[in-house]
Amino acid sequence: MKKILPFIVFILIVVIIAIIFVSMSNKKQMVTIHKGNHTHEPVKIIPNHFQDTQCAMTITTKENSAQAVAPDGRTWFFDDIGCMINWYEKTDFKDKATIWVYTHDTKKYIDGRTAWYNRTQATPMGYGFGAYENKEEGMITFDEVILKMIRDEHLINPYIRQELLGK
C-alpha cells in the first residue's frame, strides 16, 4: 500500500495538470492581429477581446480606438491613437496601410488620414489625441499628429500638458 500511494498521487497530479491545460486551451485568447480582412473595413470591436498591438492593454471600448489594415488584410488594434502612431512609424508599409479611427463626434470609424484631431482628449494611454470627423478650431491633421508624436508633443509630456491644460 505504501508503494502504491505515491504512484496514485503522481497520477492524480498529472490528471489535474492535464485538465488545467485543456480548460485553458478552450478559452478565447486576446486578439492583437486579425487576419483575412481583405475588404480593409474596420473590424467590429468586442470589448475585452482585443489587445492593443503597441502597449498590450485590453481594448475595453471603441472610443479612442484605432485600427490599421495592411495590404495583405492583417489588422492591428490600438486603444489610443498615440499607440497607433508609435506602431505606424515603425512599419514598412505605412503608405499602403488603411487607417481607421473612431470619432468622438459621429461615433463611427473613419479614414484616419482625413480625420481631425484635438490634442486634449482623455485617452487610455494619455497621449490626448481625439479623432473627429468634423473640424473645429484648433484641431490638427493626421500628419501633424505624427509630427507631434515624433517630437513628444503630447499630453504625456508634462511641459505640453501644462501648456495645453494648465495642469
N, C-alpha and C positions, 0 to 999 in steps of 0.2 A: 504494500500500500504506500509506503514512504517513497518508493521509487516511481510509482505511477503518478503521485500528486504533482511533482514538478512538471511532468510531461503534460498533464491536464491543464495546469496553469499556463504553460507555454502556448498550448493550442488555443486556449481561451484568449490570451493576449493577441495572438496572430489574427484570430477571428474579429476581435474588436477593432484592430487597426485596419483590417480589410473593409469592415463596414464603414468606418470613418472615411476612407479614401473613396469608396463607391458613392457615399452620400455627397461628398464634396464635388465629385465629378458631375453629378446631376444638377448642381446649382448653376444658374445662369451667371456667367462671368461678365465683368465690365467690358464695354466695347470702347476701344481707343481708335481703331481704324475699321471702317465699314468698307467691305469690298463689293464690287459689282454695281456701283452707281453710274451706269453708262449714260443715263439721262442727264447727269450733272445737276439734278434738282436737290434742294435741301432735304436731308433725311429727317424724318419725324423724330423729335427728341422725346424719349421716355425718361422722366425724372429718375435719377439714381441708377440708371442703366448704362449711361455713357460717362467716359472719363476724359478729362482734358489731356490732350496729347502732350502739351508742354509742361504743365505743372502737376499733373496727375490728380487734380481734385475731381471729385464726383460732380457731375453737372446735375443740379437739382431743379433748374428752371430754364426755360428758353430765354428769359430776359438776360441781356448782356452776352448771349452766346453767339458763337461764330462757327462756321464750317468752311473747310477748304477741300475742294474736289480736284484730284489730279486728272490729267488727260486719260489715264487708264481706268478711272472710275473709283479709285480708292478715296475715301472721305475721312478727314481728320476732324475732330471736335474740340471746341475750346469754350471754357466758361467765362472768359474775359477777352475782349478784343486785343488787349495788350499781349496776352499769351499767344494769340493767333499771329500777331505781328512778329513776335520773337521767333516763332517757328517759321513763318513765311520768309524772313530774311535769310534763313539757313537753307532753304530749298533750292534745288537746281532747276525747277520748272515753274517758278513763281509767275512768270509772264503768261503761262498757259493754264494756271490754276483758276478754277471758278471759286470765287469768294462769296460766301453768304453771311450776312449779319442780321441779327434780329433787332428790329427797330422799336424804339420806345413810343413813338407817336402813332404808327399804323399797326403795330403788333403783328408783324409778319417778317419773313426773311426777304431781304432784297439784295441785289448785287452790291457787295461791299465796296467796290470801286466807285460806285455812283452815290453812295450814301454820304450823309453829312454827319459830322461828329462834334459833340460838345466835349469839353475836357474836364468837367466837374461832376460826372455821374458817379454814384456809389456803385462800384463794381466788385465782383468777388475777390479779385486779387489786388484791387485798389489802384489800378492804373488810371481809371477815371474817364476812359473814352466810351461815350454812349452813342449808339448809332441812331440816326433819324432819317426818314425819307424826305421830309420837308425841311428846307434850310431856314434857320433862324439866325439872328445876329450873333456874331462871334463864333459860329461853327466853322470847322475846318474840313478839308478834303481827306480822302484816303492817303494820298501821297504825303500830306502834311502830318497825318498820324504816324506814318512810317518814319518820317524825319524826326518827329518829337520822341518816338521810342528809341531811335538810334542815339539821340542826344540825351536820353534820360530826362526829358522834359515832360514828366507825367506826375501824377499825384503821389507816387511812392517817394519821389524826391522831395525832401522837406522844404527846400527853397521854393520849388514850384508850387507845392501845396500852400505855403504861406502866401505866395504871390496871387494864386487863384482863389483861395478860400479864406485867407486871413487866419488860418489855424496853424 
